[in-house]
């Protein structure tokens, strides 16, 4: 779920989740807008906060859909990050 920082913050602001999930989303919005944190850092935090709820099956349907999008692989970005490493290991 790679988005421009402003677009991602706007997406988060339009989410309607249950109270427990919304706390994590509000923290993420604060990190993006007020603290100018990197988006990848905020996404990792969101995943870390949502994962225990998902494992305990305590996510709302909307929260589960959001979490699924967060953890969905982005092959384009993942490959571009790891390709130099993979190529460096070939002898």
Backbone bond lengths (Angstrom), bond angles and torsions (degrees), N, CA, C in turn:
res aa  C-N    CA-C-N  psi(-1)  N-CA   C-N-CA  omega(-1)  CA-C   N-CA-C  phi
1 X - - - 1.438 - - 1.517 108.10 -
2 X 1.259 116.83 66.90 1.455 122.49 -178.04 1.517 108.76 -90.43
3 X 1.294 116.51 118.53 1.456 122.40 -179.94 1.514 108.19 -134.84
4 X 1.323 116.88 161.94 1.451 119.80 170.66 1.518 107.08 -63.33
5 X 1.340 116.87 150.77 1.458 120.61 -174.62 1.527 111.32 -55.40
6 X 1.328 118.23 -46.08 1.463 120.58 -178.86 1.518 111.39 -65.46
7 X 1.327 117.35 -40.69 1.461 120.40 178.96 1.516 110.93 -64.92
8 X 1.324 116.85 -40.36 1.455 120.28 -179.50 1.525 110.08 -67.44
9 X 1.325 117.24 -41.26 1.462 120.69 177.61 1.527 110.01 -62.45
10 X 1.325 117.70 -41.36 1.467 121.11 177.96 1.527 110.70 -64.09
11 X 1.323 116.54 -41.88 1.459 120.04 177.67 1.524 110.11 -59.55
12 X 1.326 116.48 -44.52 1.461 120.41 179.77 1.530 111.34 -63.31
13 X 1.325 116.68 -37.75 1.463 120.53 -178.78 1.527 112.08 -67.05
14 X 1.315 117.52 -23.63 1.456 120.79 -178.34 1.533 113.09 -94.72
15 X 1.329 117.16 -0.40 1.465 119.83 178.15 1.521 110.33 -73.46
16 X 1.304 115.49 145.58 1.457 121.08 175.15 1.523 107.37 -126.11
17 X 1.329 115.36 99.72 1.460 121.52 -175.80 1.521 109.67 -119.55
18 X 1.326 116.25 175.22 1.461 118.14 177.32 1.533 109.48 -71.03
19 X 1.329 117.21 170.32 1.465 121.73 -171.80 1.527 112.98 -58.69
20 X 1.327 116.54 -43.98 1.471 120.37 -177.74 1.539 111.05 -65.17
21 X 1.315 117.01 -42.56 1.469 121.24 179.10 1.525 110.62 -69.90
22 X 1.331 116.86 -37.81 1.459 121.14 -176.88 1.523 111.66 -64.05
23 X 1.330 117.51 -31.43 1.465 120.92 176.72 1.526 109.93 -57.88
24 X 1.335 117.39 -45.83 1.460 121.47 -179.67 1.522 111.35 -66.27
25 X 1.318 116.53 -37.90 1.470 120.74 179.12 1.523 109.86 -67.27
26 X 1.333 117.51 -41.03 1.460 120.80 178.65 1.525 111.64 -63.36
27 X 1.313 116.33 -38.39 1.471 120.37 176.08 1.525 109.55 -62.77
28 X 1.329 116.96 -42.98 1.468 121.09 179.84 1.530 110.92 -62.92
29 X 1.319 116.77 -41.98 1.470 120.62 178.17 1.528 109.47 -61.15
30 X 1.312 116.36 -45.23 1.469 121.14 178.54 1.533 110.91 -60.09
31 X 1.325 116.66 -43.48 1.464 120.24 179.92 1.520 111.31 -62.73
32 X 1.319 117.07 -41.81 1.469 120.92 -178.32 1.522 112.41 -70.34
33 X 1.323 116.57 -48.24 1.464 120.80 -171.90 1.527 112.03 -84.92
34 X 1.330 117.24 -50.81 1.460 120.44 -172.62 1.524 113.42 -85.90
35 X 1.321 117.23 -34.35 1.461 120.54 -176.94 1.523 112.92 -102.21
36 X 1.340 117.33 -4.51 1.473 123.08 179.80 1.525 112.92 52.26
37 X 1.331 115.56 40.00 1.469 120.16 176.94 1.526 109.56 -71.11
38 X 1.315 115.29 155.07 1.468 120.70 176.24 1.521 109.41 -68.22
39 X 1.322 114.87 144.35 1.459 120.70 -178.07 1.524 112.22 -60.63
40 X 1.328 117.74 -41.48 1.461 119.68 -178.79 1.528 111.25 -62.86
41 X 1.324 117.12 -36.06 1.460 121.65 176.74 1.532 110.62 -64.04
42 X 1.322 116.53 -45.00 1.461 122.12 -179.51 1.530 110.41 -64.76
43 X 1.326 116.47 -41.76 1.466 120.12 179.11 1.528 110.55 -63.67
44 X 1.336 116.81 -43.32 1.475 119.33 177.61 1.526 110.98 -59.82
45 X 1.345 116.59 -40.77 1.464 119.81 177.80 1.526 111.42 -63.95
46 X 1.330 116.35 -42.95 1.461 119.89 178.63 1.526 111.10 -61.28
47 X 1.313 116.13 -44.49 1.469 120.14 178.57 1.525 109.90 -60.50
48 X 1.327 116.02 -44.90 1.459 120.49 179.09 1.520 113.20 -62.26
49 X 1.334 116.55 -33.78 1.467 120.52 179.07 1.524 112.26 -78.78
50 X 1.327 116.65 -34.52 1.466 120.23 -177.94 1.531 112.52 -82.24
51 X 1.332 118.12 -28.13 1.468 120.84 -175.21 1.529 113.34 -57.06
52 X 1.348 119.85 -47.88 1.469 117.95 179.16 1.536 112.57 -60.71
53 X 1.327 116.47 -37.19 1.463 119.27 177.45 1.527 110.78 -64.94
54 X 1.327 115.92 -39.01 1.465 119.87 179.18 1.528 110.37 -66.45
55 X 1.324 117.25 -42.35 1.464 120.63 -179.40 1.527 111.56 -65.49
56 X 1.321 116.47 -32.20 1.464 120.98 178.29 1.534 111.54 -88.06
57 X 1.325 116.52 2.77 1.468 123.74 -179.16 1.528 111.26 55.94
58 X 1.335 115.27 44.02 1.460 121.25 -179.55 1.525 112.50 -110.35
59 X 1.330 117.86 10.97 1.458 120.64 178.61 1.528 110.07 -83.68
60 X 1.315 115.19 142.10 1.462 119.76 172.41 1.525 108.17 -69.36
61 X 1.320 118.85 165.05 1.469 119.44 176.54 1.535 112.72 -56.10
62 X 1.342 116.15 -40.33 1.463 119.55 178.35 1.534 110.79 -68.69
63 X 1.329 116.10 -38.96 1.462 120.66 177.89 1.515 111.84 -64.78
64 X 1.325 116.78 -39.10 1.461 121.11 178.20 1.524 110.69 -65.81
65 X 1.324 116.48 -42.07 1.468 120.24 178.44 1.528 110.31 -63.35
66 X 1.327 117.45 -43.00 1.461 121.92 178.66 1.529 110.43 -63.49
67 X 1.332 117.20 -46.33 1.462 121.32 179.28 1.524 110.90 -60.65
68 X 1.325 116.96 -41.27 1.468 121.32 178.71 1.526 110.78 -60.21
69 X 1.322 117.09 -41.29 1.472 120.75 177.59 1.522 111.15 -66.50
70 X 1.334 116.63 -37.79 1.463 119.82 -179.79 1.523 112.27 -63.49
71 X 1.326 116.19 -40.73 1.465 119.51 -174.93 1.521 113.33 -90.69
72 X 1.330 116.66 -4.19 1.459 120.17 179.62 1.528 109.05 -63.84
73 X 1.340 117.83 130.80 1.469 119.45 -178.98 1.522 111.54 -64.93
74 X 1.317 114.19 145.50 1.457 121.89 174.68 1.525 105.51 -114.57
75 X 1.325 116.39 90.15 1.458 121.05 -171.38 1.520 112.98 -60.38
76 X 1.307 118.01 -35.87 1.466 120.53 -179.56 1.526 110.09 -60.05
77 X 1.323 117.22 -50.45 1.458 120.24 -179.48 1.520 111.62 -71.31
78 X 1.327 117.25 -40.54 1.455 120.67 -178.49 1.527 111.18 -62.04
79 X 1.310 116.89 -43.66 1.465 120.52 -179.24 1.526 110.88 -66.81
80 X 1.323 117.42 -41.48 1.464 119.46 -179.05 1.521 111.19 -65.55
81 X 1.328 117.86 -29.41 1.457 120.50 178.37 1.529 112.20 -77.18
82 X 1.344 116.46 -37.22 1.460 120.35 -173.42 1.521 114.24 -95.81
83 X 1.324 118.82 -16.14 1.456 121.08 -176.93 1.530 112.80 -57.14
84 X 1.335 119.64 -46.72 1.474 118.09 178.25 1.529 112.33 -59.73
85 X 1.318 117.43 -36.14 1.457 120.70 178.26 1.521 110.62 -65.61
86 X 1.362 116.33 -47.50 1.453 120.26 -179.31 1.526 110.55 -61.69
87 X 1.321 116.90 -43.46 1.463 119.95 -179.05 1.517 111.59 -66.44
88 X 1.325 116.43 -31.67 1.458 120.83 179.16 1.510 113.32 -71.13
89 X 1.329 117.73 -19.44 1.463 120.41 -178.83 1.522 112.39 -91.23
90 X 1.335 117.04 -8.27 1.464 120.05 179.38 1.531 108.89 -82.71
91 X 1.310 115.44 126.65 1.481 119.71 179.74 1.496 110.50 -118.79
